[in-house]
Amino acid sequence: MTWLLHSLLFCCALLLQIPAQAASTEMPLSLEAILARSDAMPSPSPFAHPQALRAFYRACHYQPVWQAPAIEALLNSLDQLEADGLNPDNPRYHRTELRALLGKDTLTPNEELLLSDAFLAAAYDLFYGVAFASDANTVFYESGKKSLDLGKTLQTALEQDNITSTLAGLPPKHGYYQNLKKALQRYRAYAQETSWHHNPEDYADRNLVRERLLITGDYPSDCLQQQLRLDNPPSDWCWDANSAEKDAMLEPSIRRFQQRHGLLVDGIVGKRTRNALAQSAVELVERIELNLERWRWYRTLPERYLLVNIPDYTLTLMQDASPLNMKVVVGKQKRPTPLMEDQMAYLVLNPYWRIPKTILLEDVLPKLKSGNPYLQRNQISVFSSGDTKEQQPLNAESINWQAIDGNQILNYVFRQEPGEKNPLGRIKFIFPNSQDIYIHDTSEQHLFKNSTLMASSGCIRAENALQLATQLLAFENPEMDSVQLQEMIQSGEQQIIWLEHKVPVLVTYQTAWADDSGQLFLRPDIYELDDKLLSAIEKLEIRP
């Protein structure tokens, strides 16, 4: 049965239940007239989703669909949006206007439309996110965007009398999202019921540090009475590690706090740690809400997936029962790693490295113009861009690089041979995409010793590419192990291994996440995307 026919039957059933006054012939005409008038207005529509609203009522032949129980359920659901980090007072939900409808026997045409529009807005924001269609959403959806039929969702919710459960079922159900919701509830309680000092310099006082850590659970409350005290603690907190006077539980608590905030874990309350201690609960609530919003931009996580969190410099392969975790190097601020949703299709052993356009223009060409023997030293071959099979290498020394400009250099392909100097290392993991981004091994393992791992030109360097490849291939062939893979690599030949089961890849940007208990973890906003997202959401909350 088509949706249109189903909609007609649904609306007819509703008409039998609506009082005669509400089901008068004036209502359909008025509904159609209001929608037509709003469509013709030069200013923005008073409705959040006018197109979906018109499609829904056109399918219903402009019949009214709302009754008292559904209205009450919708208002209750709008009140609950706060639990998902959404603002129930956002004008797109019309909550102020709709509260006045409780207890009314009949609805005006405009009130009928506001009810449906409020549902559509809440459904959209819970499923996609408020800023999904804004410039703040920089995710590249290489496998297509997720979709929701808003009109059909409203029809089903009314037809089955389950407004509440329908809306509650739209946000992500995975642990990353649900744990953040726990943290949101926890930090909202801190903001309302608890206060801590917001001046970083106050945390030169060890007792204030202890009180602050006690609030967020970093300091064990049952040890509070067991601690030694210093009458005059040093202001720089640089105690000798063997000092008998040192608080036995305070330093581990400081370390725990530092680890949660992505700080240097040294047990010393320095400038950055003091700033983190002073950050208000209100600010942290805002950070949690922004990261809940980002999770709504992605599809629901399958059982098997690979996830990169850019600000945490981590990669997680979720496969079978236990995850594989490792560090990654991501793009520099001027060449950031793009957010992405894609599927890994194949691996390349002993890959060539074809130097990307940006690196050619900004790094390689200046070296060639200066006479730097960069090509010879790094085993880089040059081909004409017309030599698509790269079978006829050119004599690079015969080319006058001084005369080559930024456009002309694109007539050449620069290919580095496999080997120890190849920046891709020995393995490349391909999820075909428009940005030419991939995960790869690296010949620069020393980079993983740094505290900040922004060093690439956008691609993602994996700390243990061999282990990652072994686990991916073992899923396809249980007999595959690292020894076999090493033997294939040591042959020196480039080999492509296609995956029978493609792996969903999510390149994400989580500056806040939580564990199962709702304990919050934070990372610096290295690409300054939080402020951009906050600004976009604030603009969308302004009524036209």
N, C-alpha and C positions, 0 to 999 in steps of 0.2 A: 504494500500500500504506500503510495507516494506521500510525501510530507504535506502537500497541498490538500489532498483528500483527507488525510488524517487530521489536519488542522480544521477543516470544515466540520468534520464530525465532532471534534473536540469543542469547537465554539458553539455548535448547536446544543451539545450537552450542557454547556455552561448556561446558555440562554434559558434552559428549562428551570435552572436553579436561581436565576437572578430575578428580583422583584420586578413587577411590571413597570414601575416608575423608572427603574434603572435601565430597563431594556427597551425603552421607547425608541421610535424611529429617529428621534433627534440625535441620539448618541452616535450611531454610525456616521451620520452626515457630519456631525461636529468633529468627530475624531479625524475623519478624512480631511476636513477643512483646516483643522489646526496643523496637521502634518504638512499639508500643501502650503499653508501660510508660512510655517517655519522654514520650509525648503526655499521659499522665495525671498526670505529676509536677506538683506545685504550683510548684516552683522552675523557673527557666529550663532549657530543654533542654540536655543535654550536647552536642548537635549544633548546628552553625552554621546549617544549612539543613534542619530536620526535615521541613518540608512537601515540599520537592523530593526529599528522601531517601525519604519514604514513597511518593510518586508513582512514583519510579524503580523501587523494589523491588516495588510493587504490579503495575506493568506487566510485571515479570520473574517474577511469581508467587513472589517472595521467594527466588529462586535466587541463589547466590553467583556473583560475576562476576570476582573478582580472582585473578590468577596472578602468579608471580614476576617475569616481565619487565615487566609493567605496574606492579607495585609499585616496582621499581627506577626505572622511568622517572618515576613520580609523585614519588618522593623527590628525584630529580635536578631536577625542575621546581620543587619547593618550595624547593630550595636556590637556584635562580635568581631567585626572586621579589625578592630584594634589588636586582637590576638595574633593576627597575621602581619602586624606592622603597618596596616593601612589606617588612614585617618577617617573615622566615620563621619566627621563634620566636613569632609571634602564636598563642595557644592554639587559635584557630579552624582552624589547619592541622594540629593534632595531630602535629607533626613528631617530637617526642620519642618518643611512643608508636609511631609508624610505623617509626622507625629500628630498633626491636627486631624487626621482622617480616622483615627481610632474612635469607634462608637458611631460613626456616621452611617445612616441608612442608605444614602445614595451618593454617588460620586459625580463630579462634573467631568466633562471630557478631558480637561487639562489634568485633573487629578488622576484619572485613569492612565493617561500617558506618562505622568511622572512616576507612577508605581512601576510600570513596565520598564521605563528608562533606568530607574534606580536598580532594578534587578539586573538589567543588561550591563550596567556599569560595574556593579559588584562582581558579576560573573566574569567579565573581561579582566578586571584588575586582579582577581584571585587566580585566574588561569594564566594570563599573559604577564601581568604586572602593569602598574600605572604608566610607566615610562617605556613600555615595550616598543612603541612606534616612534619614540623621540630620538633625537640625535645622541642622547646619553647611552642608548643601547648600541654598542659597537660590536656585538657578536656577529660573526660571519656564519650564517646557517648554510653550510655546504651540502647538507642532506635535505634541505627544505625546512621551512618553519612549521612548528606545530600549529594546529588549527582547532577551532571550536565554533560550532554552529550556534550562535547566541540565541537566535529565534527558536530553534528546536529545543535548546536547553530550557528556555522559559516555558515553552509549551509543555514539555515533559514534566517540569516541576509543578506546574499548575494542575495538569491532568492527573498526576499521581499524588497530589497534595503533599509534596515533600520539598517545599521551598528551602527549608533549613538544611536538610541532608544534601540536596543538590549543590548548594553553594559551598557547603563544608567539604564536599568531595572534589572540588576543583583545584585547590593548591597542591603543590608537590607533597608526596607522602613519604619520601625517603628521609633517612636519619639526619642528613645535613640540615634540611629545612626544619624538621620537627624539633631537633635539638636547639636550633636557634630560637624557636618559639619558646622553649623552656627558659632560655637565657633572657629573652625579652621580658617574660613575666617576672623573672627574678630581679632584673635591673630596674624595672618599673617600680617594683616594691622598694628597692633601695632608694630610688628617687623620691618616693612619697613618704617613706617611713624612717629613713636613715640619712644622716648627713655626715660627710667627712670633709676634712680641710681641703680647700681648693688652691691654697698658696703653696707652691712647691717647697719653699724655704722652711715651711713648718715641719717638714719631715726630716729635719736635722735632729728632732726630738724622737728618741727611740720608742718612747711610750706611744706617741702619735702614730708611728709606723706600725707598731704592734696592733693598736686599735683599728687602724685602717685595714690591715691584712686580716684581722679577725672578722671584719664585716663580710669580706668576699670569700672567706673560707680558706685562704692561703695559710693562715695561722691556726693551728688546732686549738679550739676553745678549751679542751680539757687540760691543756698544759699551761694555761694562763697563770695559775697560782704557783707554778713550779719554777718560774724563771728567776735567774739572778738579775739584779739591777745595778746599773752604774749611776753614781751620783752626778758625775759630769762627763757624759759620753763625748768622745771626740766629734767635732763637727764634720770631719771628712769621712767618717765611718771606716777608716782604714786600720782596723785592728789587726794585731798579729794573730795568725790562724790558730796558734796554740794558747792564746790568752785564756787563763782560767776564769776570767771575769766575763768572758763573752757569753751572751745569751745562747744557750744550747739549741733552742728551737727557732730563734728569730732568723738566723742566717739561712737555714733551709727554707723557711717561709718566704724570705726575700727572693731566694733562688727560684722558688716555685712561681712567684709572681712575675719575675723577669722572664722565665721560660714562657709563660702564658702570653706575655706581651711582645715576644720577639726581641727582647733586649739581650745585651751581653750578660750571661749568667755567671756572675762573680760574687754574689752575696753582698755587694757594696751598694749603698744607696747614693749613687752619683746623680748627676744632673738629669739624665734621661729617665732614670728610675723615679726620681722625685716628680718629674713632670707627669709620668704615667700614674703615680699614686694620686696626684692632685686632679686628674681628669674627672669631671663630674659624672654622676650616674646618668644625668640627662643627655650628656654628649654620647655616652656609651649606648644608651637606648637608641639614639639617632643612628649610630653606626650599625647596630643590629638590624634596624629597619631597612637600611640601605642594602644590606647583604641578603635579607629575605627577598627584597625586590629583585635583586640579580638572579636569585635561584629560580624565580618564576619565569625568567626568560628562556630557560632550558626545558627540554622534555623530561619526563619522569625517568629516573635512572633505571636501566635494566639490571639484571643480576650480574652481568659481566660488562665491565667498562674500564676505560683508562681516563683518569682525571688529573689534570695539572692545575695547581693553584699558584698563580703567578706571584702574588705578594709573599707567599710562604716559601717559594722556591722548592716546591715538592711535587712529586709525581706519585700517584697511587694506581696500581693495577688491581682491580677487584675481580678476582677469579677464584672459583671454587670457594673454600671456606675462609681462607686467610688472605689478607691484602699484602701486596708487595709495595713497599715504600722506599723512596730514594730522593736525594736532592737533585735539583735541576738548575742549570744556568738559563736565565731568560734574557730578553732583549733589554738593551740600554734605554734610558728615558727618551733619547732622540730617535731610537729605532725599536719601539716597544713590540713585544710579542702580542699579536692580536687575540682577542677572545674568539672562541670558535666552537662549533658543534659539527662533528664530522664522523667518518668511519675509517678506521685503519684497514687498508686493503692488502699491503704487501711489505716485505722487508727486503733490503738490498744489502748484501754482504760485499765487503771491499768496494764501497761506492766511489765513483768519481765525484769531484766537487766542481760544479759549474758555477762560476762566481756570479752572484746576483747583480742586477743593475745598480742598485744603490751602492754596494761595496765597490763596484767597478768605477763609478763616477767619483765617489768621495775618498776612496782609499787607494785603489790600484793605479788609476790614471795619473794622479800626482807623483807617485813613485816612478812610473815609467818616464814621465817628462823630466824627472830629476836625474835620470840615468841609473837609477837603482836597479841592480841585477835581480829584481824580485822574481821574475819568471823562472830563470835558471835555478835559482837557489831553492825554489819551492816546487820544482818539477811540474810546472804549469805549461801545458800545450795550448797553442792558439790555432783556432780554425775560423774559416769564413762562416758567417751566419747562414750562408746558402748551402754549406756542406752539412746537411741535416744528419747524415750518418757519421760525421766526424771521422772520415777516412783519410783526409789529406791535410795533415798538420802544416801550418805555415812556418816560414823562417821568421821568427819574431825579431831577430836582430836586423833584418832587412827593412823593417817597418819604421818609418820616421815618426816616432811617438810624439815628438815635439809639435808636429803639425796636426795631430789628431785631437779633435774637440769632443765634447760630451755627447754629441749626436753620432759622430763617426765611429766612436769606440763600440757602439752598439752593433756595428757591422761585423763584429768579431765575437767568437765564443771562447772563453778562457776556461780550460778544464784542467784541474789538478788530478794527477794520477793517484791511485790508492797507495797508501803507505803511512809511515810514521808521522810525516809532516801534514798529512791530509787532515783538516780541521773537523771532518765528519767522522774521524776514527774509522772503525772497521764495520759499523752497522748503521743503517739508516732505516727509519720507520716511516712509511709513507701513508698519509691520509690525504688523497688528492684534493687540492683546494685552490681557490682563486688567489691566495696570498703567497703561495709557494712556501708554506711553513711546514716543517716536519720535525720529528724528534730524531736525534742522532747521538752516536758515541762521540767522544772528543779525544784529541791528542793532548789536551791541556788539563789533565786531572788535578793539577795544583790549584785550579780555580775554586774547587769545592772546599778548600780550606778557608776561603774568605767568608766574612760575615754577611756581606752583600753580594748576591750572585746575579747582578745585572751586568752582563759582559758580552752578550751575543748581539747579532744584528737582526734579531727577531725569532730565529729558530730556537729550538729547545734542546739543550745538551743534557743527556742523562748521565748520572753518576755511575751507574752500573748497567750499561747497555747490554752486556753479555747475559746477565741474569734476566733482564727484561725480555730479551729475545728468546732465551731458553724457555721461560714460562709461557710465552705466547705460542711458541711452536709445540711445546709439550701438550698444550690443549688440543692441538690438531693431531699430534702423534705422540702418545704417551711414552714411546720408546726414545724419544729425542732427549738428549741431555747436553750439558755444557761441553763435555768432552767431544761429542760428535760435532757440535757447532764450531768448536775451536778448530777441529780438523778441516772443516769446510772453509773457514776463514784463512787458515794457514796455506791453503792452496794458492792464495793471492789472486784468484780469478773473481771477477765480479759475477755475483749470482743473485737472481731475483727469486724470492720465495713468496708465492701468493698464499694468502690466508683463505681457507675454505669458509671459515666463520669470521666475518668482518667484526672488528672491535669498535664499539662506539667510543669516540674521543671527545672529551669536554675540556676545553682550555678555559678556565674560569678565573675570576678575580675576587677572591674572598679575603677581605680585610678583617672579617670577624667570623668565627664559627664556634661551636660549642660541643662538649662531650655529652654523653647520655644523661648526666646529672644536671646539665644546664650550665656547667662551668664554662666561662667565656675565654676564648683565645683571640688575641688581636695581633695584627701585623700592620706595619706602616703602609700608607697609601702611596706606593712608589710611583705610580703613574698619575696621581692626583685625579682619579676618577670619581672618588666619593663626593667631592664638592660639585663636580659637574652633574652628577646624578641628583644630588640634593636640590640644586638649582632648577633642574628640569621638573622634578616633582612639585616643587613650590609653585612654578609657573602653571602647572596643570591643575593646581588646587585653587586658582583664581577664577572666580565666576566671570564669564564673558560679559 
